[in-house]
Amino acid sequence: MRILKFLWLISAYTFALYLLAQHWVVIVFLLVTLIGLIRKERYSMAVWYQIDELAAAVFHFEQHRTISGIVGEMAHYERLGYGYLELLVNALFNDDLHCYNQYIKEMKILKFRETL
């Protein structure tokens, strides 16, 4: 089962990158918003957060989650390979606990939604 999920994730991410690379307008938009993300502009952060949620929904079948939160959860439960991925994502965000904090934040939000 794990191998099938791994193959699904690799093929889905590869296909998504292939589709994005086919349109120069998309590449320019993502690069411009990435520059804004590095400068911590609110619009760019919102765009990339939604892209992150979309990727989690499409590739991991998780609703109201992000890739960072999923990686934080899997690394917390010591799933194979996620510890290295957590180190990479944490390094990208320059925060040693980014994935774990995102996981905790998402769990609090999901538990709050259950009470409504």
DSSP file (Angstrom, degrees, kcal/mol; ACC not computed):
  #  RESIDUE AA STRUCTURE BP1 BP2  ACC     N-H-->O    O-->H-N    N-H-->O    O-->H-N    TCO  KAPPA ALPHA  PHI   PSI    X-CA   Y-CA   Z-CA
    1    1 A M     >        0   0    0      0, 0.0     4,-2.2     0, 0.0     5,-0.2   0.000 360.0 360.0 360.0 -41.4    0.0    0.0    0.0
    2    2 A R  H  >  +     0   0    0      1,-0.2     4,-2.7     2,-0.2     5,-0.2   0.887 360.0  53.1 -63.7 -37.4    2.8    2.4    0.9
    3    3 A I  H  > S+     0   0    0      2,-0.2     4,-2.7     1,-0.2    -1,-0.2   0.904 108.2  50.1 -65.4 -39.9    4.5    1.8   -2.5
    4    4 A L  H  > S+     0   0    0      2,-0.2     4,-2.5     1,-0.2    -1,-0.2   0.915 112.0  47.5 -63.9 -42.1    1.3    2.6   -4.3
    5    5 A K  H  X S+     0   0    0     -4,-2.2     4,-2.6     2,-0.2    -2,-0.2   0.918 112.3  50.1 -64.6 -42.0    0.9    5.8   -2.4
    6    6 A F  H  X S+     0   0    0     -4,-2.7     4,-2.5     2,-0.2    -2,-0.2   0.932 111.9  47.1 -60.9 -46.1    4.5    6.7   -3.1
    7    7 A L  H  X S+     0   0    0     -4,-2.7     4,-2.5     1,-0.2     5,-0.3   0.892 111.3  52.4 -63.1 -39.6    4.1    6.0   -6.8
    8    8 A W  H  X S+     0   0    0     -4,-2.5     4,-2.8    -5,-0.2     5,-0.2   0.942 111.3  46.4 -60.2 -47.8    0.9    8.1   -6.8
    9    9 A L  H  X S+     0   0    0     -4,-2.6     4,-2.6     2,-0.2     5,-0.3   0.922 113.5  47.5 -63.8 -44.9    2.6   11.0   -5.2
   10   10 A I  H  X S+     0   0    0     -4,-2.5     4,-2.1     1,-0.2    -1,-0.2   0.936 116.6  43.0 -62.5 -46.3    5.7   10.9   -7.5
   11   11 A S  H  X S+     0   0    0     -4,-2.5     4,-2.4    -5,-0.2    -2,-0.2   0.890 115.0  49.6 -69.3 -38.2    3.6   10.7  -10.6
   12   12 A A  H  X S+     0   0    0     -4,-2.8     4,-2.4    -5,-0.3    -2,-0.2   0.934 113.4  44.9 -67.4 -45.5    1.1   13.3   -9.5
   13   13 A Y  H  X S+     0   0    0     -4,-2.6     4,-2.4    -5,-0.2     5,-0.2   0.907 114.2  50.0 -64.5 -40.7    3.7   15.9   -8.6
   14   14 A T  H  X S+     0   0    0     -4,-2.1     4,-2.2    -5,-0.3    -2,-0.2   0.918 111.8  47.7 -63.5 -43.6    5.6   15.2  -11.8
   15   15 A F  H  X S+     0   0    0     -4,-2.4     4,-2.4     2,-0.2    -2,-0.2   0.899 111.2  51.0 -65.1 -40.7    2.5   15.6  -13.9
   16   16 A A  H  X S+     0   0    0     -4,-2.4     4,-2.4     2,-0.2    -2,-0.2   0.920 111.1  47.7 -63.7 -43.4    1.6   18.8  -12.1
   17   17 A L  H  X S+     0   0    0     -4,-2.4     4,-2.2     1,-0.2    -1,-0.2   0.884 110.4  53.1 -64.2 -37.7    5.0   20.3  -12.7
   18   18 A Y  H  X S+     0   0    0     -4,-2.2     4,-0.7     2,-0.2    -2,-0.2   0.927 110.6  46.6 -61.5 -45.4    4.9   19.2  -16.3
   19   19 A L  H >< S+     0   0    0     -4,-2.4     3,-0.8     1,-0.2     4,-0.4   0.907 113.0  48.9 -64.7 -41.4    1.5   21.0  -16.8
   20   20 A L  H >< S+     0   0    0     -4,-2.4     3,-1.0     1,-0.2     7,-0.3   0.871 107.5  55.3 -66.1 -35.5    2.8   24.1  -15.0
   21   21 A A  H 3< S+     0   0    0     -4,-2.2    -1,-0.2     1,-0.2    -2,-0.2   0.631  94.9  69.6 -73.5 -12.6    5.9   24.2  -17.1
   22   22 A Q  T << S+     0   0    0     -3,-0.8     2,-0.6    -4,-0.7    -1,-0.2   0.681  94.2  59.1 -78.4 -17.8    3.9   24.2  -20.4
   23   23 A H    <>  -     0   0    0     -3,-1.0     4,-1.7    -4,-0.4     3,-0.3  -0.943  63.2-162.3-120.8 115.3    2.6   27.7  -19.9
   24   24 A W  H  > S+     0   0    0     -2,-0.6     4,-2.5     1,-0.2     5,-0.2   0.800  91.2  61.1 -66.4 -28.6    5.0   30.6  -19.6
   25   25 A V  H  > S+     0   0    0      2,-0.2     4,-2.6     1,-0.2    -1,-0.2   0.913 104.8  48.2 -64.5 -41.6    2.3   32.8  -18.1
   26   26 A V  H  > S+     0   0    0     -3,-0.3     4,-2.7     2,-0.2     5,-0.2   0.910 111.2  50.5 -64.5 -41.8    2.0   30.5  -15.2
   27   27 A I  H  X S+     0   0    0     -4,-1.7     4,-2.3    -7,-0.3    -2,-0.2   0.921 111.7  47.0 -63.4 -43.9    5.7   30.3  -14.7
   28   28 A V  H  X S+     0   0    0     -4,-2.5     4,-2.7     2,-0.2     5,-0.2   0.927 112.7  50.0 -63.4 -44.9    6.0   34.1  -14.7
   29   29 A F  H  X S+     0   0    0     -4,-2.6     4,-2.6     1,-0.2     5,-0.2   0.928 112.3  47.0 -59.7 -46.1    3.1   34.4  -12.2
   30   30 A L  H  X S+     0   0    0     -4,-2.7     4,-1.9     1,-0.2    -1,-0.2   0.883 112.7  49.5 -65.7 -37.8    4.6   31.9   -9.9
   31   31 A L  H  X S+     0   0    0     -4,-2.3     4,-2.1    -5,-0.2    -2,-0.2   0.915 111.8  48.4 -66.5 -42.1    8.0   33.5  -10.0
   32   32 A V  H  X S+     0   0    0     -4,-2.7     4,-1.9     1,-0.2    -2,-0.2   0.927 114.7  44.6 -64.3 -44.7    6.6   37.0   -9.3
   33   33 A T  H  X S+     0   0    0     -4,-2.6     4,-2.2    -5,-0.2    -1,-0.2   0.817 109.6  57.3 -70.9 -27.5    4.5   35.7   -6.4
   34   34 A L  H  X S+     0   0    0     -4,-1.9     4,-2.2    -5,-0.2    -1,-0.2   0.899 105.6  50.0 -66.7 -39.2    7.6   33.8   -5.2
   35   35 A I  H  X S+     0   0    0     -4,-2.1     4,-1.6     1,-0.2    -2,-0.2   0.916 112.1  48.2 -62.3 -42.4    9.6   37.0   -5.0
   36   36 A G  H  <>S+     0   0    0     -4,-1.9     5,-2.8     1,-0.2    -2,-0.2   0.859 108.1  55.0 -64.6 -35.2    6.7   38.5   -3.1
   37   37 A L  H ><5S+     0   0    0     -4,-2.2     3,-1.2     3,-0.2    -2,-0.2   0.903 106.3  50.6 -64.2 -41.3    6.7   35.5   -0.8
   38   38 A I  H 3<5S+     0   0    0     -4,-2.2    -1,-0.2     1,-0.3    -2,-0.2   0.859 111.7  48.0 -64.3 -34.3   10.3   36.0    0.0
   39   39 A R  T 3<5S-     0   0    0     -4,-1.6    -1,-0.3    -5,-0.2    -2,-0.2   0.417 116.1-119.8 -85.8   2.4    9.6   39.6    0.8
   40   40 A K  T < 5 +     0   0    0     -3,-1.2     2,-0.3    -4,-0.2    -3,-0.2   0.847  48.5 170.8  63.5  38.9    6.6   38.5    3.0
   41   41 A E     >< -     0   0    0     -5,-2.8     4,-2.2    -8,-0.1    -1,-0.2  -0.623  36.4-131.1 -78.6 140.1    4.0   40.4    1.0
   42   42 A R  H  > S+     0   0    0     -2,-0.3     4,-2.3     1,-0.2     5,-0.2   0.885 102.9  51.0 -62.8 -42.6    0.4   39.4    2.0
   43   43 A Y  H  > S+     0   0    0      1,-0.2     4,-2.4     2,-0.2    -1,-0.2   0.937 112.4  46.1 -62.3 -46.3   -0.9   38.7   -1.4
   44   44 A S  H  > S+     0   0    0      1,-0.2     4,-2.5     2,-0.2     5,-0.2   0.883 111.5  52.0 -64.8 -38.4    1.9   36.4   -2.4
   45   45 A M  H  X S+     0   0    0     -4,-2.2     4,-2.0     1,-0.2    -1,-0.2   0.897 110.5  48.8 -64.6 -39.1    1.7   34.6    0.9
   46   46 A A  H  X S+     0   0    0     -4,-2.3     4,-2.1     2,-0.2    -2,-0.2   0.905 111.0  50.0 -66.6 -41.5   -2.0   34.1    0.4
   47   47 A V  H  X S+     0   0    0     -4,-2.4     4,-2.1     1,-0.2    -2,-0.2   0.946 114.0  43.7 -61.9 -49.2   -1.5   32.8   -3.2
   48   48 A W  H  X S+     0   0    0     -4,-2.5     4,-2.2     1,-0.2    -1,-0.2   0.828 110.7  55.5 -69.8 -30.9    1.2   30.3   -2.1
   49   49 A Y  H  X S+     0   0    0     -4,-2.0     4,-2.4    -5,-0.2    -1,-0.2   0.910 109.6  46.8 -64.8 -41.2   -0.8   29.2    0.9
   50   50 A Q  H  X S+     0   0    0     -4,-2.1     4,-2.5     2,-0.2    -2,-0.2   0.878 110.9  51.4 -69.2 -36.8   -3.7   28.3   -1.4
   51   51 A I  H  X S+     0   0    0     -4,-2.1     4,-2.5     2,-0.2    -1,-0.2   0.910 110.0  51.2 -62.4 -40.8   -1.4   26.5   -3.8
   52   52 A D  H  X S+     0   0    0     -4,-2.2     4,-2.0     2,-0.2    -2,-0.2   0.923 111.3  46.3 -62.0 -45.8   -0.1   24.6   -0.8
   53   53 A E  H  X S+     0   0    0     -4,-2.4     4,-2.2     2,-0.2    12,-0.2   0.881 111.6  52.6 -64.6 -38.3   -3.7   23.6    0.3
   54   54 A L  H  X S+     0   0    0     -4,-2.5     4,-2.8     2,-0.2     5,-0.3   0.923 108.9  49.2 -63.3 -44.1   -4.6   22.7   -3.3
   55   55 A A  H  X>S+     0   0    0     -4,-2.5     4,-2.6     1,-0.2     5,-0.6   0.898 111.1  50.1 -63.2 -39.8   -1.6   20.4   -3.5
   56   56 A A  H  X5S+     0   0    0     -4,-2.0     6,-1.6     9,-0.2     4,-1.3   0.890 113.7  46.0 -65.4 -38.2   -2.5   18.7   -0.2
   57   57 A A  H  X5S+     0   0    0     -4,-2.2     4,-0.6     4,-0.2    -2,-0.2   0.919 119.9  38.0 -70.5 -43.2   -6.1   18.2   -1.4
   58   58 A V  H  <5S+     0   0    0     -4,-2.8    -2,-0.2    -5,-0.2    -3,-0.2   0.932 128.3  29.5 -75.2 -46.4   -5.2   16.8   -4.8
   59   59 A F  H  <5S+     0   0    0     -4,-2.6    -3,-0.2    -5,-0.3    -2,-0.2   0.795 133.5  27.6 -89.9 -29.8   -2.1   14.7   -4.0
   60   60 A H  H  <<S-     0   0    0     -4,-1.3    -3,-0.2    -5,-0.6    -2,-0.1   0.425  94.5-127.5-113.5  -0.9   -2.8   13.7   -0.4
   61   61 A F     <  +     0   0    0     -4,-0.6     2,-0.4    -6,-0.2    -4,-0.2   0.858  60.8 141.7  56.8  39.3   -6.6   13.7   -0.4
   62   62 A E        -     0   0    0     -6,-1.6     3,-0.5    -9,-0.1     2,-0.4  -0.939  43.2-144.0-115.1 132.1   -6.6   15.9    2.7
   63   63 A Q  S    S+     0   0    0     -2,-0.4     3,-0.1     1,-0.2    -9,-0.1  -0.787  80.5   2.9 -97.1 137.5   -9.1   18.8    3.2
   64   64 A H  S    S+     0   0    0     -2,-0.4     2,-0.3     1,-0.2    -1,-0.2   0.827 105.7 115.5  59.7  36.5   -8.1   22.0    4.9
   65   65 A R        -     0   0    0     -3,-0.5     2,-0.3   -12,-0.2    -9,-0.2  -0.855  53.3-142.3-127.3 164.0   -4.4   20.8    5.3
   66   66 A T     >  -     0   0    0     -2,-0.3     4,-2.3   -10,-0.1     5,-0.2  -0.817  28.8-112.1-120.8 164.7   -1.1   22.0    3.9
   67   67 A I  H  > S+     0   0    0     -2,-0.3     4,-2.7     1,-0.2     5,-0.2   0.907 119.0  53.2 -61.9 -41.0    1.9   20.0    2.7
   68   68 A S  H  > S+     0   0    0      1,-0.2     4,-2.6     2,-0.2    35,-0.2   0.912 109.3  48.3 -60.9 -42.8    3.9   21.4    5.7
   69   69 A G  H  > S+     0   0    0      2,-0.2     4,-2.3    33,-0.2    -1,-0.2   0.894 112.0  48.3 -64.9 -40.7    1.3   20.2    8.1
   70   70 A I  H  X S+     0   0    0     -4,-2.3     4,-2.6     2,-0.2     5,-0.2   0.918 113.1  47.8 -66.0 -43.0    1.1   16.7    6.5
   71   71 A V  H  X S+     0   0    0     -4,-2.7     4,-2.5     1,-0.2     5,-0.2   0.912 111.5  51.4 -63.6 -41.7    4.9   16.5    6.6
   72   72 A G  H  X S+     0   0    0     -4,-2.6     4,-2.0    27,-0.3    -2,-0.2   0.899 111.5  47.3 -61.0 -41.2    4.9   17.6   10.2
   73   73 A E  H  X S+     0   0    0     -4,-2.3     4,-1.9     2,-0.2    -2,-0.2   0.945 113.8  46.1 -65.2 -48.5    2.4   15.0   11.2
   74   74 A M  H  <>S+     0   0    0     -4,-2.6     5,-2.9     1,-0.2    -2,-0.2   0.873 114.1  48.2 -65.0 -37.0    4.1   12.2    9.4
   75   75 A A  H ><5S+     0   0    0     -4,-2.5     3,-1.3     7,-0.2    -1,-0.2   0.871 108.1  55.8 -69.8 -36.1    7.5   13.2   10.8
   76   76 A H  H 3<5S+     0   0    0     -4,-2.0    -2,-0.2     1,-0.3    -1,-0.2   0.891 110.9  43.7 -62.1 -39.5    6.0   13.4   14.3
   77   77 A Y  T 3<5S-     0   0    0     -4,-1.9    -1,-0.3    -5,-0.1    -2,-0.2   0.280 117.2-119.1 -89.2  10.7    4.8    9.8   14.0
   78   78 A E  T < 5 +     0   0    0     -3,-1.3    -3,-0.2     1,-0.2     2,-0.2   0.864  44.4 179.0  56.9  45.3    8.2    8.9   12.5
   79   79 A R    >>< -     0   0    0     -5,-2.9     3,-1.4     1,-0.1     4,-0.6  -0.546  42.6 -86.0 -74.8 144.9    6.9    7.7    9.1
   80   80 A L  T 34 S+     0   0    0      1,-0.2    -1,-0.1    -2,-0.2    -5,-0.0  -0.260 107.2   2.4 -57.8 126.0    9.7    6.5    6.8
   81   81 A G  T 3> S+     0   0    0     -3,-0.1     4,-1.4     1,-0.1    -1,-0.2   0.135 102.1  98.1  89.5 -19.6   11.3    9.3    4.8
   82   82 A Y  H <> S+     0   0    0     -3,-1.4     4,-2.5     1,-0.2    -7,-0.2   0.745  72.2  65.6 -77.0 -21.6    9.3   12.2    6.3
   83   83 A G  H  X S+     0   0    0     -4,-0.6     4,-1.9     2,-0.2    -1,-0.2   0.913 105.3  44.0 -63.4 -42.4   12.0   13.2    8.7
   84   84 A Y  H  > S+     0   0    0      2,-0.2     4,-2.0    -3,-0.2    -2,-0.2   0.889 113.2  51.0 -68.7 -39.2   14.3   14.2    5.8
   85   85 A L  H  X S+     0   0    0     -4,-1.4     4,-2.6     1,-0.2     5,-0.2   0.886 108.1  53.3 -65.1 -37.4   11.5   15.9    4.1
   86   86 A E  H  X S+     0   0    0     -4,-2.5     4,-2.9     1,-0.2     5,-0.2   0.910 106.9  51.7 -62.9 -42.0   10.7   17.8    7.3
   87   87 A L  H  X S+     0   0    0     -4,-1.9     4,-2.0     2,-0.2    -1,-0.2   0.904 111.3  48.3 -60.3 -40.8   14.3   19.0    7.5
   88   88 A L  H  X S+     0   0    0     -4,-2.0     4,-2.1     2,-0.2    -2,-0.2   0.943 114.0  44.3 -64.8 -49.2   14.1   20.3    3.9
   89   89 A V  H  X S+     0   0    0     -4,-2.6     4,-1.8     1,-0.2    -2,-0.2   0.917 113.1  51.4 -64.7 -42.8   10.9   22.1    4.4
   90   90 A N  H  <>S+     0   0    0     -4,-2.9     5,-2.2     1,-0.2     4,-0.5   0.887 109.7  50.7 -60.9 -38.2   12.0   23.6    7.7
   91   91 A A  H ><5S+     0   0    0     -4,-2.0     3,-0.7    -5,-0.2    -1,-0.2   0.888 107.0  54.2 -66.7 -38.1   15.2   24.8    6.0
   92   92 A L  H 3<5S+     0   0    0     -4,-2.1    -1,-0.2     1,-0.2    -2,-0.2   0.877 115.2  39.4 -62.5 -36.8   13.2   26.4    3.2
   93   93 A F  T 3<5S-     0   0    0     -4,-1.8    -1,-0.2     2,-0.2    -2,-0.2   0.411 107.0-127.7 -93.6   1.6   11.2   28.4    5.8
   94   94 A N  T < 5S+     0   0    0     -3,-0.7     2,-0.3    -4,-0.5    -3,-0.2   0.878  74.2 113.4  54.9  42.1   14.2   29.0    8.0
   95   95 A D    > < -     0   0    0     -5,-2.2     3,-1.4    -6,-0.1     4,-0.3  -0.953  60.6-150.5-146.0 120.4   12.3   27.7   11.0
   96   96 A D  T 3  S+     0   0    0     -2,-0.3     4,-0.1     1,-0.3    -6,-0.1   0.716 100.2  35.6 -66.8 -20.2   13.3   24.5   12.8
   97   97 A L  T 3> S+     0   0    0     -7,-0.1     4,-2.8     1,-0.1     5,-0.3   0.073  79.1 118.4-119.9  23.6    9.7   23.7   13.9
   98   98 A H  H <> S+     0   0    0     -3,-1.4     4,-2.3     1,-0.2     5,-0.2   0.939  79.8  42.0 -58.0 -51.7    7.8   25.0   10.8
   99   99 A C  H  > S+     0   0    0     -4,-0.3     4,-2.3   -13,-0.2   -27,-0.3   0.917 116.9  46.9 -65.4 -44.5    6.2   21.7    9.9
  100  100 A Y  H  > S+     0   0    0      1,-0.2     4,-2.4     2,-0.2    -1,-0.2   0.925 113.2  48.9 -65.0 -43.5    5.4   20.6   13.4
  101  101 A N  H  X S+     0   0    0     -4,-2.8     4,-2.4     1,-0.2    -1,-0.2   0.890 111.1  50.4 -63.0 -38.7    3.9   24.0   14.3
  102  102 A Q  H  X S+     0   0    0     -4,-2.3     4,-2.5    -5,-0.3    -1,-0.2   0.898 109.4  51.8 -65.4 -39.9    1.8   23.9   11.1
  103  103 A Y  H  X S+     0   0    0     -4,-2.3     4,-2.2   -35,-0.2    -2,-0.2   0.933 111.4  46.3 -60.9 -47.5    0.6   20.5   12.0
  104  104 A I  H  X S+     0   0    0     -4,-2.4     4,-2.1     1,-0.2    -2,-0.2   0.910 112.6  50.9 -62.4 -43.3   -0.5   21.6   15.5
  105  105 A K  H  X S+     0   0    0     -4,-2.4     4,-2.1     1,-0.2    -2,-0.2   0.917 110.8  48.2 -61.1 -44.6   -2.2   24.7   14.0
  106  106 A E  H  X S+     0   0    0     -4,-2.5     4,-2.6     1,-0.2    -1,-0.2   0.881 109.9  51.9 -66.0 -37.8   -4.1   22.6   11.5
  107  107 A M  H  X S+     0   0    0     -4,-2.2     4,-2.3     2,-0.2    -1,-0.2   0.885 109.1  50.6 -66.8 -37.7   -5.3   20.2   14.2
  108  108 A K  H  X S+     0   0    0     -4,-2.1     4,-2.0     2,-0.2    -2,-0.2   0.915 112.3  46.9 -64.0 -42.3   -6.5   23.0   16.4
  109  109 A I  H  X S+     0   0    0     -4,-2.1     4,-2.3     2,-0.2    -2,-0.2   0.921 112.7  48.8 -65.7 -44.1   -8.5   24.5   13.5
  110  110 A L  H  X S+     0   0    0     -4,-2.6     4,-1.3     1,-0.2    -2,-0.2   0.884 111.7  49.2 -65.3 -38.2   -9.9   21.1   12.5
  111  111 A K  H  X S+     0   0    0     -4,-2.3     4,-0.8     2,-0.2    -1,-0.2   0.868 110.3  51.6 -67.6 -35.7  -11.0   20.4   16.1
  112  112 A F  H >X S+     0   0    0     -4,-2.0     3,-0.9     1,-0.2     4,-0.6   0.905 106.7  53.3 -65.5 -41.4  -12.6   23.8   16.3
  113  113 A R  H >< S+     0   0    0     -4,-2.3     3,-0.8     1,-0.3    -1,-0.2   0.824 101.9  59.9 -63.5 -30.9  -14.6   23.1   13.1
  114  114 A E  H 3< S+     0   0    0     -4,-1.3    -1,-0.3     1,-0.2    -2,-0.2   0.787 100.3  56.2 -67.3 -26.2  -15.9   19.9   14.6
  115  115 A T  H <<        0   0    0     -3,-0.9    -1,-0.2    -4,-0.8    -2,-0.2   0.646 360.0 360.0 -80.9 -13.7  -17.5   21.9   17.4
  116  116 A L    <<        0   0    0     -3,-0.8    -1,-0.2    -4,-0.6    -2,-0.1   0.492 360.0 360.0 -77.6 360.0  -19.5   24.1   15.1
